[in-house]
């Protein structure tokens, strides 16, 4: 947290400690620094690198507050890839837009702009012990970012801020890193263009298993099967029960500037937040993930409604979330969606079945049961014949028993 104005006593002292977490104020560090002036205070994007540097961990997975791991990140920490590279970064939707002037300052040759995408730093994995030089250089770029390096490294392009500083710093300090090649997938609602969106970021270990063999799905998506998503970075909505249902945020059609109501489609009808592209939502099981996000939003809104200092003057936060569950999320329409084909595709990912799928499975199960009963009867008769033959023992009787068994196996029963 930046300073005491952001400190939430009940959250920090009662709630987070249950999860072995604690709040730290960057102001506690900066107030002990020398030679600082008001003009040198940091804000916004600049906080990220200092949060990493002043954390108590040697190895850090930094996550924006709206970035959610979809798998246990421990496997990334334990991987040979991380141990070898020391830093893993993920790509953004945009190309890099670094000024050639920066490379003159860094005394580096300017690479082609197509070499890599810009970095999306909603998630960043770094070993502070091995990559301390990179992090100090990143801190320098961010400390002087707003007036100098953000302009050089982004030139007014999308995503100006800390995201554009990590890779240039590593290159300037000649330190290794792994840059995930799999491009992120944006999901959201179709309001003439993609509103209410999140980025799916992918498994770096599966990605490296391809790139290490010179296989690039970025250049040819059919070169290998899709790799699994590992993070969901939600840009909008922020899963804040008060903000989502704030009437002041949206007009009657659900739009408010760049933001769009995550509970309504363009026609104003109840909807999931993440519905497009349809194939991506189905393939990656996004509705199951969004359902969990809503469940966590409900838990926070109803369990901690009076705990947050920033909510002290807000009312009916829990009620509005519960009303949304009753209006949409707990209805068959939410479970199955509006399109039968989509229902079947999405259902494969989180256990929801259409009526047709359920009936087909029931018929298949009945057929399997009849087949199993037939097999049991056949093998029971075989066992009885074999036992009788063993007791009788004569060659003729054994031959007769073998003939009976052969008839059964050739299609008598079962």
C-alpha positions in Angstrom: 0.0 0.0 0.0 1.2 3.5 -0.7 0.6 5.0 2.8 -1.7 5.1 5.8 -4.6 6.6 3.8 -4.9 3.2 2.0 -4.5 1.1 5.2 -7.6 -1.0 6.1 -7.2 -1.9 9.8 -9.7 -4.8 9.9 -8.6 -6.2 6.6 -4.9 -6.0 7.4 -5.0 -7.0 11.0 -7.8 -9.6 11.2 -8.6 -10.9 7.7 -5.3 -11.2 5.8 -3.4 -12.7 8.7 -5.6 -15.7 8.4 -4.0 -16.3 5.0 -0.5 -15.7 6.2 -0.4 -12.3 4.6 0.2 -8.8 5.9 0.0 -5.2 4.7 3.1 -3.2 4.2 3.2 0.6 3.6 5.8 1.9 1.1 5.7 5.2 2.9 7.4 3.5 5.9 10.3 2.9 3.6 10.3 6.2 1.7 10.0 8.3 4.9 13.4 7.0 6.0 15.1 7.8 2.6 17.4 10.8 2.3 17.5 13.5 -0.3 13.9 13.2 -1.3 11.6 16.1 -2.1 8.0 16.5 -2.8 8.6 16.6 -6.5 10.2 13.1 -6.3 7.2 11.4 -4.8 6.1 8.3 -6.7 2.5 7.3 -7.7 0.5 4.9 -9.8 2.6 2.6 -12.0 5.8 3.5 -10.2 4.7 1.5 -7.1 5.0 -1.9 -8.7 8.8 -2.2 -8.9 9.2 -0.8 -5.3 6.7 -3.2 -4.0 8.8 -6.1 -5.5 12.1 -4.7 -4.2 10.8 -4.1 -0.7 8.9 -7.3 -0.3 10.3 -9.9 2.1 10.6 -12.6 -0.6 13.6 -13.7 -2.6 11.4 -15.0 -5.4 8.3 -13.0 -6.3 5.3 -13.6 -8.4 3.9 -10.2 -8.7 0.2 -10.0 -9.5 -2.0 -7.0 -10.1 -5.0 -7.0 -7.8 -7.2 -8.0 -10.7 -5.0 -10.8 -11.9 -5.9 -14.4 -10.9 -3.9 -17.6 -11.2 -5.9 -20.5 -12.7 -3.4 -23.1 -11.5 -1.0 -23.5 -8.5 1.9 -21.1 -9.3 4.3 -23.2 -7.2 5.0 -25.3 -10.3 6.4 -22.1 -11.9 8.7 -21.4 -9.0 9.9 -25.1 -9.0 10.5 -25.2 -12.8 13.9 -25.6 -14.5 12.8 -22.7 -16.8 12.6 -20.2 -13.9 15.7 -21.5 -12.3 17.6 -21.0 -15.5 16.1 -17.7 -16.7 15.4 -16.0 -13.4 12.6 -13.9 -14.8 9.5 -14.7 -16.8 7.4 -12.1 -18.5 4.1 -12.3 -20.6 3.2 -10.4 -23.8 0.6 -7.7 -24.2 -1.8 -7.2 -27.2 0.3 -4.4 -28.6 3.7 -4.2 -30.4 6.5 -2.4 -28.7 6.9 1.3 -29.4 10.3 2.0 -27.9 11.9 5.2 -29.3 15.3 4.7 -31.1 16.6 7.4 -28.9 16.3 5.1 -25.9 18.7 2.6 -27.6 21.2 5.4 -28.0 21.0 6.2 -24.3 21.3 2.4 -23.4 24.1 2.0 -25.9 22.3 -1.0 -27.5 21.4 -1.8 -31.1 17.7 -1.2 -31.8 16.0 -4.6 -32.5 13.2 -4.9 -35.1 9.9 -3.9 -33.6 8.5 -7.3 -34.6 11.0 -9.2 -32.4 8.6 -9.3 -29.4 5.3 -7.8 -28.2 5.2 -5.3 -25.5 5.1 -6.7 -21.9 1.9 -7.1 -20.0 3.1 -6.9 -16.4 -0.1 -7.9 -14.6 1.9 -10.9 -13.8 5.7 -11.1 -13.4 7.9 -13.8 -12.0 11.4 -12.8 -10.9 14.2 -14.1 -8.7 15.4 -11.0 -6.8 18.7 -12.6 -5.8 19.8 -13.3 -9.4 18.1 -10.4 -11.0 18.8 -7.6 -8.6 20.7 -5.6 -11.2 17.7 -5.8 -13.5 15.3 -4.7 -10.7 17.5 -1.8 -9.7 17.6 -0.6 -13.4 13.8 -1.1 -13.6 13.5 1.1 -10.4 15.6 3.8 -12.1 13.4 3.7 -15.2 10.2 4.0 -13.1 11.5 6.6 -10.7 12.2 8.8 -13.6 9.4 7.3 -15.7 6.6 9.9 -15.9 8.9 12.7 -17.2 11.4 10.7 -19.1 11.5 6.9 -19.6 7.8 6.2 -19.9 7.9 8.6 -22.9 10.9 7.0 -24.4 9.8 3.4 -23.9 6.2 3.9 -24.9 5.9 7.1 -27.0 2.3 7.5 -26.1 1.3 4.0 -27.1 -1.1 1.7 -25.3 -0.2 0.7 -21.7 2.2 3.4 -20.8 3.8 2.7 -17.4 5.9 0.1 -15.6 5.0 -2.6 -18.1 7.5 -1.2 -20.6 10.5 -1.1 -18.2 11.3 -4.7 -17.2 12.5 -6.1 -20.4 14.6 -3.1 -21.4 16.2 -3.1 -18.0 17.1 -6.8 -18.3 18.6 -6.2 -21.8 20.5 -3.2 -20.5 22.0 -5.3 -17.7 22.5 -8.3 -20.0 20.5 -10.6 -17.8 18.4 -13.6 -19.0 14.6 -13.8 -19.0 11.9 -15.9 -20.7 9.4 -14.0 -22.8 6.2 -16.1 -23.3 5.5 -16.5 -27.0 1.8 -17.5 -26.8 -0.2 -14.4 -27.4 -2.9 -13.4 -24.9 -6.5 -13.8 -25.7 -8.9 -10.9 -24.9 -12.4 -11.8 -23.9 -15.4 -9.6 -23.1 -18.7 -8.3 -24.5 -19.3 -7.2 -28.0 -20.4 -3.6 -27.9 -19.3 -2.7 -31.5 -15.8 -3.5 -30.2 -14.6 -5.6 -27.2 -15.7 -4.0 -24.0 -15.6 -5.5 -20.5 -12.5 -7.4 -21.1 -9.9 -9.6 -19.5 -6.7 -11.1 -20.9 -6.1 -14.9 -20.8 -2.3 -15.4 -20.3 -0.8 -18.9 -20.9 1.4 -21.5 -19.2 5.0 -20.5 -19.7 6.2 -24.1 -19.2 4.0 -25.5 -21.9 5.0 -22.5 -24.1 8.7 -23.2 -23.6 8.2 -26.9 -24.4 7.3 -25.6 -27.9 9.6 -22.7 -28.4 12.6 -24.8 -27.3 11.9 -27.0 -30.3 11.4 -23.9 -32.6 7.6 -24.4 -32.7 5.7 -21.2 -32.7 1.9 -21.1 -32.3 2.2 -17.3 -32.5 3.3 -17.7 -36.2 1.2 -20.8 -36.9 -1.7 -21.6 -34.5 -2.0 -25.1 -36.0 1.6 -26.0 -35.3 0.7 -27.5 -31.9 -2.4 -28.0 -29.8 -3.4 -25.0 -27.6 -1.6 -24.7 -24.4 -3.5 -24.2 -21.1 -4.4 -20.8 -19.7 -2.5 -19.9 -16.5 -3.7 -16.4 -15.5 -6.8 -14.3 -16.1 -6.1 -10.6 -15.9 -9.3 -8.7 -15.5 -9.2 -5.2 -16.9 -12.9 -4.5 -16.6 -14.9 -5.2 -14.5 -12.9 -4.9 -11.3 -14.6 -7.5 -9.1 -15.8 -5.0 -6.6 -19.4 -5.6 -5.6 -19.9 -1.9 -4.8 -18.4 -0.7 -8.1 -20.1 -3.2 -10.3 -23.6 -2.2 -9.2 -23.0 1.5 -8.8 -25.8 3.1 -10.8 -23.8 6.2 -11.4 -21.2 4.2 -13.4 -23.4 3.3 -16.3 -26.1 4.8 -18.4 -29.4 3.1 -19.4 -27.7 1.1 -22.1 -24.9 -0.1 -19.9 -22.2 2.1 -21.3 -20.2 4.7 -19.5 -17.3 6.0 -21.5 -14.8 3.2 -21.8 -16.6 1.1 -19.2 -19.5 -1.1 -19.9 -21.9 -2.7 -17.4 -20.6 -6.3 -16.9 -24.1 -7.6 -16.0 -25.8 -6.5 -19.3 -25.3 -7.2 -23.0 -25.7 -4.5 -25.6 -29.5 -5.0 -25.6 -29.6 -4.3 -21.9 -30.4 -8.0 -21.1 -28.8 -9.9 -18.2 -25.5 -11.4 -19.3 -22.2 -12.9 -18.3 -19.3 -10.4 -18.4 -17.1 -12.6 -20.6 -19.0 -13.9 -23.7 -16.9 -13.1 -26.8 -15.1 -14.6 -28.7 -17.5 -17.5 -28.3 -15.0 -20.1 -29.2 -12.4 -18.9 -26.7 -15.0 -18.7 -23.9 -16.1 -22.2 -24.6 -12.6 -23.7 -25.2 -11.1 -22.3 -22.0 -14.1 -22.9 -19.8 -14.4 -19.2 -19.0 -17.9 -19.4 -17.6 -16.8 -21.7 -14.8 -14.0 -19.2 -14.0 -16.4 -16.2 -14.1 -18.8 -18.1 -11.9 -16.1 -18.4 -9.3 -15.3 -14.7 -9.6 -18.9 -13.9 -8.9 -18.9 -16.3 -5.9 -15.9 -14.6 -4.4 -17.4 -11.2 -5.1 -20.5 -12.4 -3.2 -18.4 -13.6 -0.3 -16.4 -10.4 0.0 -19.5 -8.2 -0.4 -21.6 -10.1 2.1 -18.9 -11.1 4.7 -16.8 -8.0 4.6 -19.4 -5.3 3.7 -18.7 -3.4 7.0 -15.0 -4.2 7.1 -13.7 -2.0 4.3 -13.1 1.6 5.2 -13.8 2.7 1.7 -17.3 1.1 1.9 -18.3 2.8 5.2 -20.7 5.2 3.5 -22.0 2.6 1.0 -25.3 0.7 1.5 -26.8 -2.5 0.2 -23.7 -3.9 -1.4 -24.5 -7.4 -0.4 -28.1 -7.1 -1.3 -27.3 -5.9 -4.8 -24.9 -8.8 -5.4 -27.5 -11.3 -4.0 -30.2 -9.7 -6.2 -28.0 -10.3 -9.2 -27.6 -14.0 -8.3 -31.4 -14.3 -8.1 -32.0 -12.4 -11.3 -29.4 -14.2 -13.4 -26.6 -16.3 -12.0 -28.8 -18.9 -10.2 -31.2 -19.3 -13.1 -31.2 -21.9 -15.9 -30.4 -19.1 -18.4 -27.1 -18.5 -16.7 -26.3 -22.2 -16.4 -27.0 -23.0 -20.1 -26.7 -19.7 -21.9 -28.8 -18.6 -24.9 -27.4 -20.7 -27.7 -27.7 -24.6 -27.6 -24.4 -25.1 -29.5 -22.6 -22.8 -27.1 -24.3 -24.6 -24.2 -22.8 -27.9 -25.2 -19.3 -26.5 -25.8 -19.2 -24.6 -22.6 -20.7 -27.4 -20.6 -17.9 -29.7 -21.5 -15.6 -27.5 -19.5 -17.5 -27.2 -16.2 -20.0 -30.0 -16.0 -23.2 -28.3 -17.3 -25.2 -30.5 -19.6 -28.1 -29.6 -21.9 -31.2 -31.7 -21.7 -30.2 -33.4 -25.0 -26.8 -34.3 -23.6 -28.3 -35.7 -20.4 -30.8 -37.9 -22.3 -28.1 -39.2 -24.6 -25.9 -40.0 -21.7 -28.8 -41.8 -19.9 -29.4 -44.0 -23.0 -25.7 -44.7 -23.3 -25.5 -45.7 -19.6 -28.5 -48.1 -20.0 -26.9 -49.7 -23.0 -23.6 -50.1 -21.1 -25.5 -51.7 -18.2 -27.2 -54.2 -20.5 -23.9 -55.1 -22.0 -22.3 -55.5 -18.6 -25.1 -57.8 -17.4 -24.7 -59.9 -20.5 -21.0 -60.2 -20.0 -21.5 -61.1 -16.4 -23.9 -63.9 -17.3 -21.5 -65.2 -20.0 -18.5 -65.2 -17.8 -20.6 -66.8 -15.0 -21.6 -69.7 -17.3 -18.0 -70.1 -18.4 -16.7 -70.3 -14.9 -19.4 -72.9 -14.0 -18.5 -75.1 -17.1 -14.8 -74.8 -16.4 -15.3 -75.8 -12.8 -17.5 -78.8 -13.7 -15.0 -80.0 -16.3 -12.1 -79.7 -13.8 -14.0 -82.0 -11.4 -15.0 -84.5 -14.0 -11.6 -84.7 -15.5 -12.1 -87.0 -18.6 -10.6 -85.9 -21.9 -14.0 -86.2 -23.6 -15.8 -84.1 -21.0 -13.1 -81.4 -21.1 -13.4 -81.3 -24.9 -17.1 -80.9 -24.6 -16.7 -78.1 -22.0 -14.2 -76.3 -24.3 -16.8 -76.5 -27.1 -19.5 -75.0 -24.9 -17.2 -72.2 -23.9 -16.3 -71.5 -27.5 -20.0 -71.2 -28.4 -20.6 -68.7 -25.6 -17.7 -66.5 -26.7 -18.7 -66.6 -30.4 -22.0 -64.9 -29.6 -24.3 -67.0 -27.4 -24.8 -64.5 -24.6 -23.5 -60.9 -24.2 
